[in-house]
Each structure stands twice: as structure tokens, then as C-alpha cells.
């Protein structure tokens, strides 16, 4: 997967993800959290494109040279790396 292919796939996921690039790293946040209800219970968000998000994560894992992390995961490619996290991690 090239950097350009990844960006194209991220753009197609619309509201399910956001991303930014910094120093050769693409940082992706998957939006799985909406907020809190009146009792301060967490409200999770259903993804609009769950199959596509799953396929992207599977492709990142299978096509990277190696990966690190067990909470935020970083995937290493030739010339760039990708760090993936979820909005629910920031609660």
C-alpha cells in the first residue's frame, strides 16, 4: 500500500475517521465514541462503513513491514508509518 492509496481509502471513510500527517507519520483516529448521556454513561457510535474500516485495518497489518503497539498501533511501511487509535481512547 502506498501513502497515496492509504489517503484515498481514508477519504472514502468520510465521518468514520480523521487523519493528519506529521514528520512522515500518518495519524488516524477511528471515531467510535459520541459522548456521554445525562448519567455520564458513555455513548458509542456505530461506524457508517464498518466493513471498510475492518478491511483497512487488516490491509495495514498484512502489508506493513512490521507493527508495534497494543493500544495505539503503529504500522511501518517503506518511507512512512501509520499510527491508529480510536476516539474512545481519549475518554
Helices and strands as residue ranges (DSSP letters): H 3-12, G 14-16, E 17-22, E 25-30, E 33-36, E 42-44, H 50-63, E 66-68, E 73-77, E 80-86, G 87-90
